[in-house]
Amino acid sequence: MTTNRLMAALAFAVFTAFLAVVGFRVGRLDLAIVIVISLALAAYDLWGQLGRRRR
């Protein structure tokens, strides 16, 4: 269970880093809005999957 959480956190960190590089290199406001929405959806999914207790 701990390995799943660690891998999910690592994947989210890599995804965030990738979107940050794209956002800084392009530098457009509309792209920044899409990046923020994408990160919010990924964080919500990560929190929903790893945050709930499994029986």
Phi, psi and omega in degrees: 000320180293324179296321178297318179294320180294316179293323178294319178295320177296317179296320178294322178294318179293319178298317178296317179296318179298313181292329177294318178297314179298316181296319180288325181288321182276312174070036178252145182293317181295325176292323178297322178295317178295322179295317179296318178296318179297316179294323178295318179294319179293321178293321178296317179294317178298315179295320180292322183279320184263342184279331183282150180274134178257142181255000000 
